[in-house]
């Protein structure tokens, strides 16, 4: 995964964003092992779905979750998987393909200690 430091991307309050396997990070943001692992999980999700389908599903799921209770972004299945396993630096070695699918149910929520993680 290539890392690019820039002041222009990502937008808003995010410190980093993974676009097509390239990690864009604001200057001065500390890249912890957990943050890098979180983004590598997203890269794996993109590779197994294909970039277009990954973003298509991501946006559709975000739109659906906007009308549901809770934080739409944090409840996207791709984000749930990444946040739940970002501290397990060996996760990608034993991750099952399409593991994010099991997190699509609306009742699944992030553990409280993972809700405050940065993205």
DSSP file (Angstrom, degrees, kcal/mol; ACC not computed):
  #  RESIDUE AA STRUCTURE BP1 BP2  ACC     N-H-->O    O-->H-N    N-H-->O    O-->H-N    TCO  KAPPA ALPHA  PHI   PSI    X-CA   Y-CA   Z-CA
    1    1 A X              0   0    0      0, 0.0     2,-0.3     0, 0.0    21,-0.2   0.000 360.0 360.0 360.0 124.7    0.0    0.0    0.0
    2    2 A X  E     -a   22   0A   0     19,-0.8    21,-3.2     2,-0.0     2,-0.5  -0.605 360.0-147.8 -81.6 141.7    1.5    3.3   -1.1
    3    3 A X  E     -a   23   0A   0     -2,-0.3     2,-0.5    19,-0.2    21,-0.2  -0.955  13.8-174.7-115.5 126.5    1.3    6.2    1.4
    4    4 A X  E     -a   24   0A   0     19,-3.2    21,-2.8    -2,-0.5     2,-0.5  -0.983  13.7-149.2-122.0 125.1    0.9    9.8    0.2
    5    5 A X  E     +a   25   0A   0     -2,-0.5     2,-0.3    19,-0.2    21,-0.2  -0.837  32.9 151.5 -95.6 126.6    1.0   12.8    2.6
    6    6 A X        -     0   0    0     19,-2.5    21,-0.1    -2,-0.5    -2,-0.0  -0.994  48.1-140.6-152.8 150.5   -1.2   15.7    1.5
    7    7 A X  S    S+     0   0    0     -2,-0.3    19,-0.1    19,-0.2     3,-0.1   0.626 100.1  57.8 -84.1 -14.1   -3.1   18.6    3.0
    8    8 A X  S    S+     0   0    0      1,-0.2     2,-0.4     3,-0.0    -1,-0.1   0.767  91.6  79.1 -92.6 -27.8   -6.0   18.3    0.5
    9    9 A X  S    S+     0   0    0     16,-0.1    -3,-0.4     2,-0.1    -1,-0.2  -0.997  75.9  40.4-130.2 133.6   -7.1   14.7    1.0
   10   10 A X  S    S-     0   0    0     -2,-0.4     2,-0.1     6,-0.2     7,-0.1   0.508  81.0-142.3 -84.5 169.7   -8.9   13.4    3.1
   11   11 A X    >   +     0   0    0     -2,-0.1     3,-1.1     2,-0.0     5,-0.1  -0.455  57.2   4.4 -90.5 164.8  -11.7   15.9    3.7
   12   12 A X  T 3  S-     0   0    0      1,-0.2     0, 0.0    -2,-0.1     0, 0.0  -0.254 121.8 -24.5  67.3-144.0  -13.3   16.8    6.9
   13   13 A X  T 3  S+     0   0    0      2,-0.0    -1,-0.2     0, 0.0     2,-0.2   0.420 100.4 114.2 -88.7   0.2  -12.2   15.4   10.2
   14   14 A X    <   -     0   0    0     -3,-1.1     3,-0.1     1,-0.1    12,-0.1  -0.488  50.3-160.4 -76.2 142.5  -10.6   12.3    8.9
   15   15 A X  S    S+     0   0    0      1,-0.2    11,-2.0    -2,-0.2     2,-0.3   0.678  74.7  13.2 -93.1 -20.4   -6.8   11.9    9.2
   16   16 A X  E     -B   25   0A   0      9,-0.2     2,-0.3   103,-0.2    -1,-0.2  -0.992  58.6-169.8-153.5 152.7   -6.4    9.3    6.5
   17   17 A X  E     -B   24   0A   0      7,-2.2     7,-3.1    -2,-0.3     2,-0.7  -0.990  18.3-138.7-147.4 140.9   -8.4    7.7    3.6
   18   18 A X  E     -B   23   0A   0     -2,-0.3     2,-0.6     5,-0.2     5,-0.2  -0.885  22.6-179.2-102.1 111.9   -7.7    4.7    1.4
   19   19 A X  E >  S-B   22   0A   0      3,-2.8     3,-1.6    -2,-0.7    -2,-0.0  -0.943  72.6 -27.4-116.2 111.6   -8.5    5.4   -2.2
   20   20 A X  T 3  S-     0   0    0     -2,-0.6    -1,-0.1     1,-0.3     3,-0.1   0.831 126.8 -47.7  54.6  37.5   -7.9    2.4   -4.5
   21   21 A X  T 3  S+     0   0    0      1,-0.3   -19,-0.8    18,-0.1     2,-0.5   0.500 115.3 113.5  85.7   4.0   -5.2    1.1   -2.3
   22   22 A X  E <   -aB   2  19A   0     -3,-1.6    -3,-2.8   -21,-0.2     2,-0.7  -0.946  60.1-142.2-109.1 126.2   -3.4    4.4   -1.9
   23   23 A X  E     -aB   3  18A   0    -21,-3.2   -19,-3.2    -2,-0.5     2,-0.5  -0.789  12.1-162.0 -93.0 114.3   -3.4    5.8    1.6
   24   24 A X  E     -aB   4  17A   0     -7,-3.1    -7,-2.2    -2,-0.7     2,-0.4  -0.849  15.6-179.6 -96.2 127.5   -3.8    9.6    1.7
   25   25 A X  E     -aB   5  16A   0    -21,-2.8   -19,-2.5    -2,-0.5    -9,-0.2  -0.977  29.8-115.3-133.3 138.5   -2.7   11.1    5.0
   26   26 A X    >   -     0   0    0    -11,-2.0     3,-1.7    -2,-0.4   -19,-0.2  -0.448  47.5 -95.6 -65.7 144.2   -2.6   14.6    6.3
   27   27 A X  T 3  S+     0   0    0      1,-0.2    -1,-0.1    -2,-0.1     3,-0.1  -0.334 111.1  25.4 -57.9 141.4    0.9   15.9    7.1
   28   28 A X  T 3  S+     0   0    0      1,-0.3     2,-0.4    -3,-0.1    -1,-0.2   0.306  85.7 133.1  87.3 -10.4    1.8   15.4   10.8
   29   29 A X    <   -     0   0    0     -3,-1.7     2,-0.5   -14,-0.1    -1,-0.3  -0.608  58.7-125.7 -76.0 129.1   -0.6   12.5   11.3
   30   30 A X        -     0   0    0     -2,-0.4     2,-1.2    -3,-0.1     5,-0.1  -0.631  15.2-144.7 -76.0 124.1    1.0    9.7   13.2
   31   31 A X        -     0   0    0     -2,-0.5    -1,-0.1     4,-0.1     2,-0.0  -0.740  22.1-167.5 -91.9  92.9    0.6    6.4   11.3
   32   32 A X     >  -     0   0    0     -2,-1.2     4,-2.3     1,-0.1     5,-0.2  -0.327  35.0-110.9 -73.7 161.7    0.2    3.9   14.0
   33   33 A X  H  > S+     0   0    0      1,-0.2     4,-2.4     2,-0.2     5,-0.1   0.857 120.3  54.7 -59.5 -34.9    0.4    0.2   13.2
   34   34 A X  H  > S+     0   0    0      2,-0.2     4,-2.6     1,-0.2    -1,-0.2   0.909 107.6  47.7 -67.1 -42.7   -3.3    0.0   14.0
   35   35 A X  H  > S+     0   0    0      2,-0.2     4,-2.1     1,-0.2    -2,-0.2   0.925 113.5  47.4 -64.8 -44.0   -4.2    2.7   11.5
   36   36 A X  H  X S+     0   0    0     -4,-2.3     4,-2.1     1,-0.2    -2,-0.2   0.914 113.1  49.0 -62.8 -42.2   -2.1    1.1    8.8
   37   37 A X  H  X S+     0   0    0     -4,-2.4     4,-2.2     2,-0.2    -2,-0.2   0.905 107.9  54.8 -64.0 -41.4   -3.6   -2.3    9.5
   38   38 A X  H  X S+     0   0    0     -4,-2.6     4,-1.5     1,-0.2    -1,-0.2   0.927 111.9  44.0 -55.3 -47.4   -7.1   -0.8    9.4
   39   39 A X  H  X S+     0   0    0     -4,-2.1     4,-2.1     1,-0.2    -1,-0.2   0.824 109.3  56.0 -71.8 -31.8   -6.4    0.5    5.9
   40   40 A X  H  X S+     0   0    0     -4,-2.1     4,-2.3     2,-0.2    -1,-0.2   0.867 103.9  55.0 -66.3 -35.3   -4.8   -2.7    4.8
   41   41 A X  H  X S+     0   0    0     -4,-2.2     4,-2.2     2,-0.2    -2,-0.2   0.922 108.0  49.2 -61.9 -43.0   -8.0   -4.5    5.7
   42   42 A X  H  X S+     0   0    0     -4,-1.5     4,-2.5     1,-0.2    -2,-0.2   0.900 108.2  53.5 -62.1 -40.3   -9.8   -2.1    3.4
   43   43 A X  H  X S+     0   0    0     -4,-2.1     4,-2.3     1,-0.2    -1,-0.2   0.907 108.4  49.6 -61.6 -40.6   -7.3   -2.8    0.6
   44   44 A X  H  X S+     0   0    0     -4,-2.3     4,-2.1     2,-0.2    -1,-0.2   0.904 109.7  51.3 -64.2 -41.0   -8.0   -6.5    1.0
   45   45 A X  H  X S+     0   0    0     -4,-2.2     4,-1.5     1,-0.2     5,-0.2   0.910 110.5  49.5 -60.6 -42.5  -11.7   -5.9    0.8
   46   46 A X  H  X S+     0   0    0     -4,-2.5     4,-2.5     1,-0.2     8,-0.2   0.906 110.2  50.4 -62.9 -42.3  -11.2   -3.8   -2.3
   47   47 A X  H  < S+     0   0    0     -4,-2.3    -1,-0.2     1,-0.2    -2,-0.2   0.879 110.5  48.1 -66.6 -38.3   -9.1   -6.5   -3.9
   48   48 A X  H  < S+     0   0    0     -4,-2.1    -1,-0.2     1,-0.2    -2,-0.2   0.792 124.0  31.4 -75.4 -25.7  -11.6   -9.3   -3.3
   49   49 A X  H  < S-     0   0    0     -4,-1.5     4,-0.3    -5,-0.2    -2,-0.2   0.689 113.4-109.9 -98.5 -23.0  -14.6   -7.3   -4.6
   50   50 A X     X  -     0   0    0     -4,-2.5     4,-2.5    -5,-0.2     5,-0.2   0.153  33.2 -93.1  89.9 140.8  -12.9   -5.2   -7.2
   51   51 A X  H  > S+     0   0    0      1,-0.2     4,-2.4     2,-0.2     5,-0.2   0.885 123.0  49.9 -58.7 -44.7  -12.5   -1.5   -6.6
   52   52 A X  H  > S+     0   0    0      1,-0.2     4,-2.3     2,-0.2    -1,-0.2   0.931 113.8  44.6 -62.9 -46.1  -15.8   -0.5   -8.4
   53   53 A X  H  > S+     0   0    0     -4,-0.3     4,-2.7     2,-0.2     5,-0.3   0.872 110.7  56.0 -67.5 -35.6  -17.9   -3.0   -6.5
   54   54 A X  H  X S+     0   0    0     -4,-2.5     4,-2.6    -8,-0.2    -2,-0.2   0.965 113.0  40.0 -58.0 -52.4  -16.3   -2.1   -3.2
   55   55 A X  H  X S+     0   0    0     -4,-2.4     4,-2.5     2,-0.2     5,-0.2   0.858 114.0  54.1 -68.9 -34.0  -17.1    1.5   -3.6
   56   56 A X  H  X S+     0   0    0     -4,-2.3     4,-2.3    -5,-0.2    -1,-0.2   0.948 113.7  41.2 -62.8 -49.1  -20.6    0.8   -4.9
   57   57 A X  H  X S+     0   0    0     -4,-2.7     4,-3.0     2,-0.2     5,-0.3   0.905 113.6  55.0 -64.7 -41.4  -21.5   -1.4   -2.0
   58   58 A X  H  X S+     0   0    0     -4,-2.6     4,-2.2    -5,-0.3    -2,-0.2   0.940 112.1  42.0 -57.6 -50.0  -19.8    1.0    0.4
   59   59 A X  H  X S+     0   0    0     -4,-2.5     4,-2.5     2,-0.2    -1,-0.2   0.908 115.3  49.5 -67.5 -42.8  -21.9    4.0   -0.8
   60   60 A X  H  X S+     0   0    0     -4,-2.3     4,-2.3    -5,-0.2    -2,-0.2   0.932 112.9  47.1 -61.8 -45.4  -25.1    2.0   -0.9
   61   61 A X  H  X S+     0   0    0     -4,-3.0     4,-2.5     1,-0.2    -1,-0.2   0.900 111.4  51.5 -64.8 -39.1  -24.6    0.6    2.6
   62   62 A X  H  X S+     0   0    0     -4,-2.2     4,-1.3    -5,-0.3    -1,-0.2   0.919 109.9  49.7 -62.0 -43.6  -23.8    4.1    3.9
   63   63 A X  H  X S+     0   0    0     -4,-2.5     4,-0.7     1,-0.2     3,-0.3   0.909 112.2  47.4 -62.7 -42.1  -27.0    5.5    2.3
   64   64 A X  H >< S+     0   0    0     -4,-2.3     3,-0.9     1,-0.2     4,-0.3   0.912 111.7  50.6 -64.0 -42.3  -29.1    2.8    3.9
   65   65 A X  H >< S+     0   0    0     -4,-2.5     3,-0.8     1,-0.2    -1,-0.2   0.689  94.2  73.5 -73.7 -17.1  -27.5    3.3    7.3
   66   66 A X  H 3< S+     0   0    0     -4,-1.3    -1,-0.2    -3,-0.3    -2,-0.2   0.856 100.6  44.7 -60.7 -34.0  -28.1    7.0    7.1
   67   67 A X  T << S+     0   0    0     -3,-0.9    -1,-0.2    -4,-0.7    -2,-0.2   0.502 105.2  80.7 -89.9  -3.0  -31.8    6.3    7.8
   68   68 A X  S <  S-     0   0    0     -3,-0.8     2,-0.1    -4,-0.3     4,-0.1  -0.509  94.0 -85.4 -96.3 168.3  -31.0    3.8   10.5
   69   69 A X  S    S+     0   0    0     -2,-0.2     2,-0.1     2,-0.1    -1,-0.1  -0.453  89.2  24.8 -70.4 143.0  -30.1    4.4   14.2
   70   70 A X  S    S-     0   0    0     -2,-0.1     2,-0.6    -4,-0.1    -2,-0.1  -0.366 107.6 -29.5 100.5-177.3  -26.4    5.1   14.9
   71   71 A X     >  -     0   0    0      1,-0.2     4,-1.6    -2,-0.1     5,-0.1  -0.672  50.1-153.9 -80.3 114.5  -23.4    6.4   13.1
   72   72 A X  T  4 S+     0   0    0     -2,-0.6     4,-0.4     1,-0.2     3,-0.2   0.909  92.6  47.3 -57.7 -46.4  -23.8    5.5    9.4
   73   73 A X  T >4 S+     0   0    0      1,-0.2     3,-1.3     2,-0.2     6,-0.2   0.944 112.9  46.9 -62.0 -49.7  -20.1    5.5    8.7
   74   74 A X  T 34 S+     0   0    0      1,-0.3    -1,-0.2     5,-0.1    -2,-0.2   0.718 110.2  55.1 -67.7 -20.3  -19.1    3.4   11.7
   75   75 A X  T 3< S+     0   0    0     -4,-1.6    -1,-0.3    -3,-0.2     2,-0.2   0.423  75.3 116.3 -96.0   1.5  -21.9    0.9   11.0
   76   76 A X  S <> S-     0   0    0     -3,-1.3     4,-2.6    -4,-0.4     3,-0.4  -0.527  73.3-126.9 -66.0 135.0  -20.8    0.1    7.4
   77   77 A X  H  > S+     0   0    0      1,-0.2     4,-2.2     2,-0.2     5,-0.2   0.844 108.3  54.2 -57.4 -37.2  -19.8   -3.6    7.4
   78   78 A X  H  > S+     0   0    0      1,-0.2     4,-2.1     2,-0.2    -1,-0.2   0.907 111.8  45.1 -62.9 -41.2  -16.4   -2.8    5.8
   79   79 A X  H  > S+     0   0    0     -3,-0.4     4,-3.1    -6,-0.2     5,-0.3   0.881 109.1  55.7 -71.0 -38.1  -15.7   -0.3    8.6
   80   80 A X  H  X S+     0   0    0     -4,-2.6     4,-2.4     1,-0.2    -2,-0.2   0.933 110.3  45.6 -59.2 -45.4  -16.9   -2.7   11.3
   81   81 A X  H  X S+     0   0    0     -4,-2.2     4,-1.4    -5,-0.2    -2,-0.2   0.945 115.0  47.0 -62.7 -46.9  -14.5   -5.4   10.2
   82   82 A X  H  X S+     0   0    0     -4,-2.1     4,-0.8     1,-0.2     3,-0.2   0.918 115.7  44.1 -64.1 -44.6  -11.6   -3.0    9.9
   83   83 A X  H >< S+     0   0    0     -4,-3.1     3,-0.5     1,-0.2     4,-0.3   0.900 111.4  54.0 -66.7 -39.8  -12.2   -1.4   13.3
   84   84 A X  H 3< S+     0   0    0     -4,-2.4    -1,-0.2    -5,-0.3    -2,-0.2   0.792 122.2  28.0 -65.1 -27.6  -12.8   -4.7   15.0
   85   85 A X  H >< S+     0   0    0     -4,-1.4     3,-1.2    -3,-0.2     6,-0.3   0.312  84.7 105.4-119.4   8.1   -9.5   -6.2   13.8
   86   86 A X  T << S+     0   0    0     -4,-0.8   -49,-0.2    -3,-0.5   -48,-0.2   0.796  83.7  51.5 -63.5 -26.8   -7.2   -3.2   13.4
   87   87 A X  T 3  S+     0   0    0     -4,-0.3     2,-1.2     1,-0.1    -1,-0.3   0.636  90.8  83.3 -83.8 -13.8   -5.3   -4.1   16.6
   88   88 A X    X   -     0   0    0     -3,-1.2     3,-2.1     1,-0.2     4,-0.3  -0.747  60.8-174.1 -90.5  93.3   -4.7   -7.7   15.4
   89   89 A X  T 3  S+     0   0    0     -2,-1.2    -1,-0.2     1,-0.3     3,-0.2   0.599  83.1  51.5 -69.4  -9.7   -1.7   -7.1   13.2
   90   90 A X  T >> S+     0   0    0      1,-0.1     3,-1.4     2,-0.1     4,-0.8   0.322  78.0 106.4-102.1   5.5   -1.8  -10.7   12.1
   91   91 A X  H X> S+     0   0    0     -3,-2.1     4,-1.3    -6,-0.3     3,-1.2   0.875  73.2  55.6 -55.8 -43.8   -5.5  -10.6   11.1
   92   92 A X  H 34 S+     0   0    0     -4,-0.3    -1,-0.3     1,-0.3    -2,-0.1   0.726  99.7  62.6 -66.3 -19.5   -4.9  -10.5    7.3
   93   93 A X  H <4 S+     0   0    0     -3,-1.4    -1,-0.3     1,-0.2    -2,-0.2   0.798 120.0  22.6 -73.0 -28.4   -2.9  -13.8    7.6
   94   94 A X  H << S+     0   0    0     -3,-1.2    -2,-0.2    -4,-0.8    -1,-0.2   0.342  90.9 128.6-120.4   5.2   -5.9  -15.7    8.9
   95   95 A X     <  -     0   0    0     -4,-1.3     2,-0.3    -5,-0.2     3,-0.1  -0.393  55.2-130.9 -65.2 134.6   -8.8  -13.6    7.6
   96   96 A X    >   -     0   0    0     -2,-0.1     3,-1.2     1,-0.1    -1,-0.1  -0.650  34.0 -94.4 -83.3 143.4  -11.5  -15.5    5.7
   97   97 A X  T 3  S+     0   0    0     -2,-0.3    -1,-0.1     1,-0.3   -52,-0.1  -0.258 108.8  12.0 -56.4 142.6  -12.5  -14.0    2.3
   98   98 A X  T >  S+     0   0    0      1,-0.1     3,-1.6     2,-0.1     4,-0.4   0.799  77.3 154.0  59.8  32.8  -15.6  -11.8    2.4
   99   99 A X  G X   +     0   0    0     -3,-1.2     3,-0.9     1,-0.3     4,-0.2   0.769  62.2  70.0 -61.4 -25.8  -15.4  -11.7    6.2
  100  100 A X  G >  S+     0   0    0      1,-0.2     3,-1.7     2,-0.2    -1,-0.3   0.742  81.3  74.7 -64.4 -24.0  -17.2   -8.3    6.1
  101  101 A X  G X  S+     0   0    0     -3,-1.6     3,-1.8     1,-0.3     4,-0.3   0.867  87.3  59.9 -59.9 -37.1  -20.5  -10.0    5.0
  102  102 A X  G <  S+     0   0    0     -3,-0.9     3,-0.3    -4,-0.4    -1,-0.3   0.662 101.2  56.9 -66.2 -13.6  -21.1  -11.3    8.5
  103  103 A X  G <  S+     0   0    0     -3,-1.7    -1,-0.3    -4,-0.2    -2,-0.2   0.290  78.9  92.4 -99.7   8.8  -21.1   -7.7    9.8
  104  104 A X    <   +     0   0    0     -3,-1.8    -1,-0.2    -4,-0.1    -2,-0.1   0.725  56.5 105.7 -76.3 -21.3  -23.9   -6.5    7.5
  105  105 A X  S >  S-     0   0    0     -3,-0.3     3,-1.0    -4,-0.3    -3,-0.0  -0.351  74.1-133.9 -60.9 137.4  -26.7   -7.2   10.0
  106  106 A X  T 3  S+     0   0    0      1,-0.2    -1,-0.2     3,-0.0    -3,-0.0   0.743 100.3  62.9 -67.2 -22.9  -27.9   -4.0   11.5
  107  107 A X  T 3  S+     0   0    0      2,-0.0    -1,-0.2     0, 0.0     2,-0.2   0.716  79.6  96.9 -77.0 -20.6  -27.8   -5.4   15.0
  108  108 A X    <   -     0   0    0     -3,-1.0     2,-0.3   -33,-0.1   -28,-0.0  -0.513  55.4-179.9 -71.0 133.2  -24.1   -5.9   15.1
  109  109 A X        -     0   0    0     -2,-0.2     2,-0.1   -29,-0.0     3,-0.1  -0.918  31.1 -99.0-132.0 159.3  -22.3   -3.1   16.7
  110  110 A X        -     0   0    0     -2,-0.3     5,-0.1     1,-0.1   -29,-0.0  -0.463  46.3-101.1 -71.2 145.2  -18.7   -2.2   17.4
  111  111 A X    >>  -     0   0    0     -2,-0.1     3,-1.7     1,-0.1     4,-0.7  -0.406  36.5-112.8 -61.1 148.4  -17.4   -2.9   20.9
  112  112 A X  G >4 S+     0   0    0      1,-0.3     3,-0.9     2,-0.2     4,-0.5   0.843 114.4  58.4 -55.4 -37.7  -17.3    0.4   22.9
  113  113 A X  G 34 S+     0   0    0      1,-0.2    -1,-0.3     2,-0.1     3,-0.2   0.706 106.9  48.3 -70.0 -17.2  -13.5    0.4   23.1
  114  114 A X  G X4 S+     0   0    0     -3,-1.7     3,-1.1     1,-0.2    -1,-0.2   0.561  90.5  80.5 -95.7  -8.7  -13.2    0.4   19.3
  115  115 A X  T << S+     0   0    0     -3,-0.9    -1,-0.2    -4,-0.7    -2,-0.1   0.753  90.7  51.7 -70.7 -23.5  -15.7    3.2   18.7
  116  116 A X  T 3  S+     0   0    0     -4,-0.5    -1,-0.2    -3,-0.2    -2,-0.1   0.402  80.9 122.2 -96.0   4.4  -13.3    6.0   19.5
  117  117 A X    <   -     0   0    0     -3,-1.1     2,-0.2     1,-0.1    -3,-0.0  -0.283  63.3-117.0 -63.7 149.9  -10.5    4.8   17.1
  118  118 A X              0   0    0      1,-0.1    -1,-0.1  -104,-0.0  -104,-0.1  -0.540 360.0 360.0 -87.4 156.7   -9.3    7.2   14.5
  119  119 A X              0   0    0     -2,-0.2  -103,-0.2   -81,-0.0    -1,-0.1   0.325 360.0 360.0-125.9 360.0   -9.7    6.6   10.8
